[in-house]
């Protein structure tokens, strides 16, 4: 059955008036987690933008049960929670919700360890491609050429392909998602919740503040990432990759929009050279070619 908006619950899990920035993609992502899993979801959250949204005070901006944890420990704590079935209930879905720093960099050791043990949790990487909460510093998920406060001439390294790294862990489920395609994300969350073992979802989350675009354009920027092929939506069950419907047209590279259209809307790419642009275009082609080998 095809999921539609009218099929989704109307309960609110992200409260109005929280401390998120205008156009915040994490607010969107958390709303979709609530729509997908409702009261079943229990979140472990390390330091990051979601800590600000939550408030860390009485009267949290989020309705979920939450455990705040040190930066590097979200998956280790989530794994411990997941085995406490008498306390959390047999149908609970334990989620490690972490940014790209808490996933790909500072948190990678516990992420990889939980994946190797096949702990029964879902890790969601909320990827805004920098350390936004502490002042827009570069992370390993920052793309080549992007400005941050620590790469003010543009990052000189390419983005780490973390979904592919997690695919190589041979875990039951790996997927990418985008805040621009909520139904795709919700379906993947529900599928991940139905599978026992370690599940990884990498959520593309454009940040108006760090990426330097109008907060009204968060969804538009996220869509352009998919339409240019810069962000590929897929899922892999036991290693078998399937391109998700929003990305299927762009298997044909002639149907992709020019990546310059995506980059030009973001102030963080205002100083990229033609050489870097061509390198990014090559990376897009390489990423598609590599992924399609697993289909």
C-alpha positions as CSV (number, residue, x, y, z in Angstrom):
1,X,0.0,0.0,0.0
2,X,1.3,3.4,-0.9
3,X,1.7,5.7,2.1
4,X,0.0,9.1,1.8
5,X,-0.2,12.2,4.1
6,X,-3.7,11.4,5.1
7,X,-2.5,8.1,6.5
8,X,-0.2,9.7,9.0
9,X,-1.1,10.4,12.7
10,X,-1.7,14.0,13.7
11,X,-0.1,13.8,17.1
12,X,2.6,16.4,17.7
13,X,6.0,15.3,19.0
14,X,7.8,18.6,18.3
15,X,6.3,21.4,20.3
16,X,5.8,24.9,19.0
17,X,8.0,27.7,20.4
18,X,11.2,25.6,20.7
19,X,14.6,27.1,20.3
20,X,15.3,25.8,16.7
21,X,16.5,28.3,14.1
22,X,14.0,29.4,11.4
23,X,13.9,26.7,8.6
24,X,15.6,24.1,10.8
25,X,15.7,20.7,9.1
26,X,16.1,18.9,12.4
27,X,12.7,20.1,13.5
28,X,11.3,18.6,10.3
29,X,13.1,15.3,10.8
30,X,11.9,14.9,14.3
31,X,8.4,15.6,13.3
32,X,8.7,12.8,10.7
33,X,10.1,10.4,13.4
34,X,7.0,11.2,15.5
35,X,4.7,10.5,12.5
36,X,6.4,7.3,11.7
37,X,6.9,5.7,15.2
38,X,4.8,7.8,17.6
39,X,5.1,6.7,21.3
40,X,7.3,3.7,20.4
41,X,10.3,6.0,19.8
42,X,13.0,6.5,22.5
43,X,15.9,8.7,21.6
44,X,19.5,9.0,22.8
45,X,20.8,12.4,21.8
46,X,24.4,13.6,22.1
47,X,25.4,17.2,22.1
48,X,24.3,19.1,19.0
49,X,21.5,21.2,17.5
50,X,18.8,18.9,18.8
51,X,20.0,19.6,22.4
52,X,19.1,23.2,21.7
53,X,15.7,22.3,20.2
54,X,15.0,20.1,23.2
55,X,16.0,22.9,25.6
56,X,17.7,20.6,28.2
57,X,15.3,22.2,30.7
58,X,11.9,21.3,32.2
59,X,9.3,21.8,29.5
60,X,11.2,20.3,26.7
61,X,10.4,21.2,23.1
62,X,10.2,17.4,22.2
63,X,7.6,14.9,23.4
64,X,9.8,11.8,23.0
65,X,11.4,10.0,25.9
66,X,15.0,11.3,25.6
67,X,18.4,10.4,27.2
68,X,21.0,13.1,26.8
69,X,24.4,11.5,26.5
70,X,28.1,12.6,26.0
71,X,29.1,13.3,22.4
72,X,30.7,9.9,21.6
73,X,28.3,7.6,23.4
74,X,24.9,7.7,21.7
75,X,25.0,4.2,20.2
76,X,26.5,2.6,23.3
77,X,23.8,4.1,25.5
78,X,21.1,3.2,22.9
79,X,22.3,-0.4,22.8
80,X,22.0,-0.6,26.6
81,X,18.5,0.8,26.6
82,X,17.5,-1.6,23.8
83,X,18.0,-4.7,26.0
84,X,16.0,-3.2,28.9
85,X,12.7,-4.5,27.5
86,X,11.0,-4.9,30.9
87,X,11.5,-1.1,31.4
88,X,10.9,0.2,28.0
89,X,8.3,-2.2,26.6
90,X,8.7,-5.0,24.0
91,X,7.6,-2.7,21.1
92,X,9.9,0.2,21.9
93,X,12.1,1.5,19.1
94,X,15.4,2.8,20.3
95,X,17.0,5.5,18.2
96,X,20.4,7.1,18.4
97,X,19.7,10.6,16.9
98,X,23.0,12.3,16.2
99,X,24.5,15.0,13.9
100,X,27.3,14.4,11.4
101,X,29.9,15.2,14.1
102,X,28.3,12.8,16.6
103,X,28.1,10.1,13.9
104,X,31.0,10.3,11.4
105,X,33.6,11.9,13.6
106,X,33.4,12.0,17.4
107,X,30.8,9.2,17.6
108,X,32.1,6.9,14.9
109,X,33.8,4.4,17.3
110,X,30.6,3.6,19.2
111,X,28.6,3.7,15.9
112,X,30.9,1.1,14.3
113,X,31.0,-1.0,17.5
114,X,27.2,-1.1,17.7
115,X,27.0,-2.0,14.0
116,X,29.6,-4.8,14.5
117,X,27.6,-6.2,17.4
118,X,24.4,-5.9,15.4
119,X,22.7,-4.1,18.4
120,X,18.9,-3.8,17.9
121,X,18.8,0.0,17.4
122,X,18.3,2.6,14.6
123,X,21.0,5.2,14.2
124,X,19.9,8.3,12.4
125,X,22.6,10.6,11.2
126,X,21.1,14.1,10.9
127,X,23.6,15.5,8.3
128,X,23.8,19.2,8.1
129,X,27.4,18.9,6.9
130,X,29.3,20.8,9.7
131,X,29.4,21.3,13.4
132,X,26.6,23.9,13.4
133,X,25.8,24.0,17.1
134,X,29.3,25.2,18.0
135,X,29.9,27.7,15.3
136,X,29.9,26.1,11.8
137,X,33.2,24.2,11.9
138,X,34.0,21.6,9.2
139,X,33.3,18.0,9.7
140,X,34.2,14.9,7.6
141,X,30.7,15.3,6.1
142,X,31.4,18.8,4.8
143,X,31.6,18.7,1.0
144,X,34.6,19.7,-1.0
145,X,34.8,23.5,-1.6
146,X,32.3,24.4,1.1
147,X,33.0,27.4,3.4
148,X,33.0,26.9,7.1
149,X,34.6,29.0,9.9
150,X,37.5,26.5,9.9
151,X,37.7,26.2,6.1
152,X,37.2,29.8,5.2
153,X,38.9,29.3,1.8
154,X,36.7,26.2,1.1
155,X,37.2,22.7,2.3
156,X,40.0,20.9,0.4
157,X,38.9,17.3,1.1
158,X,35.9,15.5,-0.3
159,X,32.9,14.3,1.9
160,X,33.3,11.0,3.6
161,X,30.8,8.5,2.2
162,X,29.4,7.2,5.4
163,X,26.3,5.4,4.0
164,X,28.7,3.3,2.0
165,X,31.0,2.7,5.0
166,X,27.9,1.4,7.0
167,X,26.9,-0.8,4.0
168,X,30.4,-2.4,4.4
169,X,29.5,-3.3,8.0
170,X,27.1,-5.9,6.6
171,X,24.2,-4.7,8.8
172,X,20.6,-5.6,8.0
173,X,19.5,-2.2,6.9
174,X,21.1,1.0,5.5
175,X,19.2,3.9,3.9
176,X,19.5,7.5,3.0
177,X,16.7,10.0,3.4
178,X,16.0,13.7,3.0
179,X,13.8,16.2,4.8
180,X,12.4,17.1,1.4
181,X,10.8,13.7,1.0
182,X,8.9,12.9,4.3
183,X,6.9,9.9,3.1
184,X,10.1,8.2,1.8
185,X,11.8,8.9,5.2
186,X,8.7,7.7,7.2
187,X,8.5,4.5,5.2
188,X,12.1,3.8,5.8
189,X,11.8,4.5,9.5
190,X,8.9,2.0,9.7
191,X,10.8,-0.6,7.7
192,X,13.9,-0.2,9.9
193,X,11.7,-0.6,13.0
194,X,10.4,-3.9,11.7
195,X,13.9,-5.4,11.2
196,X,15.8,-6.8,14.1
197,X,19.5,-5.8,14.4
198,X,21.4,-2.6,13.6
199,X,19.8,-0.1,11.2
200,X,21.4,3.0,9.8
201,X,19.6,5.9,8.2
202,X,21.5,9.0,6.9
203,X,19.2,12.0,6.7
204,X,20.2,14.9,4.5
205,X,19.4,18.1,6.5
206,X,20.3,21.4,4.8
207,X,21.0,24.1,7.4
208,X,20.0,27.7,6.5
209,X,22.5,29.2,9.0
210,X,25.5,27.2,8.1
211,X,24.9,26.9,4.4
212,X,23.9,30.5,4.0
213,X,20.5,30.4,2.3
214,X,17.1,31.8,3.0
215,X,15.3,29.8,5.7
216,X,12.2,29.6,3.5
217,X,14.2,27.4,1.1
218,X,15.2,24.5,3.3
219,X,13.0,22.0,1.4
220,X,13.8,23.5,-2.0
221,X,17.6,23.1,-1.3
222,X,17.1,19.6,-0.1
223,X,15.1,18.7,-3.3
224,X,17.8,20.2,-5.5
225,X,20.4,18.0,-3.8
226,X,18.4,14.9,-5.1
227,X,17.5,16.4,-8.5
228,X,21.2,17.1,-9.2
229,X,22.3,13.7,-8.0
230,X,24.4,15.2,-5.2
231,X,22.2,13.2,-2.7
232,X,21.1,9.7,-3.7
233,X,18.1,8.2,-2.0
234,X,18.4,4.5,-1.6
235,X,17.9,1.6,0.8
236,X,19.8,-1.6,1.3
237,X,18.3,-4.7,2.9
238,X,21.1,-7.3,3.7
239,X,23.4,-5.5,1.3
240,X,21.0,-5.4,-1.7
241,X,20.7,-1.8,-2.8
242,X,17.4,-0.4,-4.3
243,X,17.3,3.2,-5.6
244,X,14.3,5.0,-3.9
245,X,11.6,6.4,-6.1
246,X,12.5,10.1,-5.8
247,X,16.0,9.3,-7.1
248,X,15.1,6.8,-9.7
249,X,14.8,9.3,-12.6
250,X,18.4,10.5,-11.9
251,X,20.0,7.1,-12.6
252,X,20.0,8.6,-16.1
253,X,22.5,11.3,-15.7
254,X,21.0,13.3,-18.6
255,X,18.0,13.9,-16.4
256,X,19.9,15.5,-13.5
257,X,19.9,19.2,-13.1
258,X,23.3,20.9,-13.2
259,X,24.9,20.8,-9.8
260,X,25.8,24.5,-10.2
261,X,22.1,25.2,-9.6
262,X,22.3,23.5,-6.2
263,X,25.6,25.1,-5.3
264,X,24.7,28.7,-6.4
265,X,21.7,28.9,-3.9
266,X,24.2,28.4,-1.0
267,X,26.5,31.1,0.2
268,X,29.0,28.6,1.5
269,X,29.9,27.8,-2.1
270,X,30.2,31.4,-3.3
271,X,34.0,31.2,-3.9
272,X,34.3,27.8,-5.6
273,X,36.5,27.6,-8.7
274,X,35.7,25.9,-12.0
275,X,38.2,23.3,-11.1
276,X,36.4,22.4,-7.8
277,X,33.0,22.5,-9.7
278,X,34.3,19.9,-12.2
279,X,35.7,17.8,-9.4
280,X,32.3,17.8,-7.7
281,X,30.7,16.8,-10.9
282,X,33.1,13.9,-11.2
283,X,32.3,12.9,-7.6
284,X,28.6,12.8,-8.4
285,X,29.2,10.4,-11.3
286,X,31.6,8.3,-9.3
287,X,29.1,8.0,-6.4
288,X,26.3,6.8,-8.7
289,X,28.6,4.3,-10.4
290,X,29.8,2.8,-7.1
291,X,26.3,2.6,-5.6
292,X,24.7,1.0,-8.8
293,X,27.2,-1.9,-8.5
294,X,25.3,-3.0,-5.4
295,X,21.9,-3.0,-7.1
